[in-house]
Amino acid sequence: EAGVTQSPRYAVLQEGQAVSFWCDPISGHDTLYWYQQPRDQGPQLLVYFRDEAVIDNSQLPSDRFSAVRPKGTNSTLKIQSAKQGDTATYLCASSDRFSNERLFFGHGTKLSVL
Amino acid sequence: EQQVQQSPASLVLQEGENAELQCSFSIFTNQVQWFYQRPGGRLVSLLYNPSGTKQSGRLTSTTVIKERRSSLHISSSQITDSGTYLCATRSNMGYKLTFGTGTSLLVDP
């Protein structure tokens, strides 16, 4: 079974630049999560979807971050104007509500904002 | 808001020794999951243990819901066990998985 796929693996930006992260979840998984993991910290939820609907985006900095999952499959997380504080690894995970909601993670995108 | 605490923050063992990692959470949960992460690697689910004791190879997790805690026991540690172990819980009312800050394990030869 293919795992969760993310791209790119790495991104280096200057402050103020925009960047998009892409995630392809495990086929059939209805729930998709985006987490932010600063260095030496645990992952922190940004947003999650059930199919194409946003269930919780309360931790997403809405002035600069946006996330979509238009067909309930792939998802894109975008940062409009990156700040140094956004430096972190961005993780995508998926789960299936009928399988105890165990999460499966992608490799992540490591973002450095200079 | 669910809070997850893990201890110890870091641990150094000699190969062959056992490890006991602790996780406590502020809100009752029906889902506790342990993850492993090698530096630069993906988060890998080790054990899903909502209650009681679950074993997978050299790993044993014990969750006591009424005491809001879970533990992960690693027996006969190996160098390849080195990495970060993360505990995550989900509150009974929602889907959000909240992670602790992890235990960094180093197994020396």
HADDOCK unambig.tbl for C-alpha pairs under 7 A between the chains (distance, minus, plus):
assign (segid A and resid 41 and name CA) (segid B and resid 101 and name CA) 5.11 0.50 0.50
assign (segid A and resid 42 and name CA) (segid B and resid 99 and name CA) 5.74 0.50 0.50
assign (segid A and resid 42 and name CA) (segid B and resid 100 and name CA) 5.71 0.50 0.50
assign (segid A and resid 42 and name CA) (segid B and resid 101 and name CA) 4.33 0.50 0.50
assign (segid A and resid 42 and name CA) (segid B and resid 102 and name CA) 6.33 0.50 0.50
assign (segid A and resid 43 and name CA) (segid B and resid 99 and name CA) 6.17 0.50 0.50
assign (segid A and resid 104 and name CA) (segid B and resid 45 and name CA) 6.97 0.50 0.50
assign (segid A and resid 105 and name CA) (segid B and resid 42 and name CA) 6.54 0.50 0.50
assign (segid A and resid 105 and name CA) (segid B and resid 43 and name CA) 5.82 0.50 0.50
assign (segid A and resid 105 and name CA) (segid B and resid 44 and name CA) 6.93 0.50 0.50
assign (segid A and resid 106 and name CA) (segid B and resid 42 and name CA) 6.09 0.50 0.50
assign (segid A and resid 107 and name CA) (segid B and resid 41 and name CA) 6.26 0.50 0.50
assign (segid A and resid 107 and name CA) (segid B and resid 42 and name CA) 4.38 0.50 0.50
assign (segid A and resid 108 and name CA) (segid B and resid 42 and name CA) 6.90 0.50 0.50
